[in-house]
Amino acid sequence: MSTVTYNDESFDFSEIKDRMDGDLSSELQANTYASDQDFFDAYVAAHAEKFGQRFVVG
């Protein structure tokens, strides 16, 4: 099980991935990331750019 850190809290990556925008997540998966944390960090930045707001966990 992989965990990612967001706002100084740890989360199960598979649970957070289910909450991500599917289209945006798919676009990012075309790139290669060294870790789930790297992918998540890229997603958070892309989400803010696309939707004009921070990604909310929970």
Contacts in CASP RR format, 6 or more apart in sequence:
PFRMAT RR
TARGET T0000
AUTHOR 0000-0000-0000
METHOD contacts of the structure
MODEL  1
MSTVTYNDESFDFSEIKDRMDGDLSSELQANTYASDQDFFDAYVAAHAEK
FGQRFVVG
1 12 0 8 1.000
1 13 0 8 1.000
1 14 0 8 1.000
2 12 0 8 1.000
2 13 0 8 1.000
2 14 0 8 1.000
2 35 0 8 1.000
2 36 0 8 1.000
3 10 0 8 1.000
3 11 0 8 1.000
3 12 0 8 1.000
3 13 0 8 1.000
4 10 0 8 1.000
4 11 0 8 1.000
4 13 0 8 1.000
4 16 0 8 1.000
4 36 0 8 1.000
4 37 0 8 1.000
4 40 0 8 1.000
5 11 0 8 1.000
5 37 0 8 1.000
6 16 0 8 1.000
6 40 0 8 1.000
6 44 0 8 1.000
6 55 0 8 1.000
6 57 0 8 1.000
7 57 0 8 1.000
9 57 0 8 1.000
11 57 0 8 1.000
13 36 0 8 1.000
13 40 0 8 1.000
16 40 0 8 1.000
16 57 0 8 1.000
17 25 0 8 1.000
19 57 0 8 1.000
19 58 0 8 1.000
20 43 0 8 1.000
20 47 0 8 1.000
20 55 0 8 1.000
21 47 0 8 1.000
21 50 0 8 1.000
21 51 0 8 1.000
24 43 0 8 1.000
24 46 0 8 1.000
24 47 0 8 1.000
24 50 0 8 1.000
25 43 0 8 1.000
27 46 0 8 1.000
28 39 0 8 1.000
28 42 0 8 1.000
28 43 0 8 1.000
28 46 0 8 1.000
29 39 0 8 1.000
31 42 0 8 1.000
33 39 0 8 1.000
33 42 0 8 1.000
43 55 0 8 1.000
44 54 0 8 1.000
44 55 0 8 1.000
47 53 0 8 1.000
47 54 0 8 1.000
47 55 0 8 1.000
48 54 0 8 1.000
48 55 0 8 1.000
END
